[in-house]
Amino acid sequence: MEQAPPPAPSPALTIVAIIRHPRDRPDDLLAALERQPGIAQVPVLLVDGRENAPDDDPAAGRPWLRHLRAPGRNMPQLKALGAERAQAEAI
């Protein structure tokens, strides 16, 4: 009987970015992260608390990015959501 392969190790780091102001856009941040060598191995969570966020998906074409929508939450709630969803040794 074959044994299942061991589970993949958790990443060492998860980047949690928060966007909350209705006029804010994550474009500059995401472009800067894309230029970082090795970003594909670092999970990035974009926690989006904007009430009227655009319908576009910032994670499109960025497999290292997870976009979590949480409209109407305050900053401590957004931070807690990001920390809860991060799966790494450090946040």
Secondary structure, 3 states (H helix, E strand, C coil): CCCCCCCCCCCCECEEEEECCCCCCCHHHHHHHHCCCCHHHCCEEEEECCCCCCCCCCCCCCCCEEEEECCCCCHHHHHHHHHHHCCCCEC
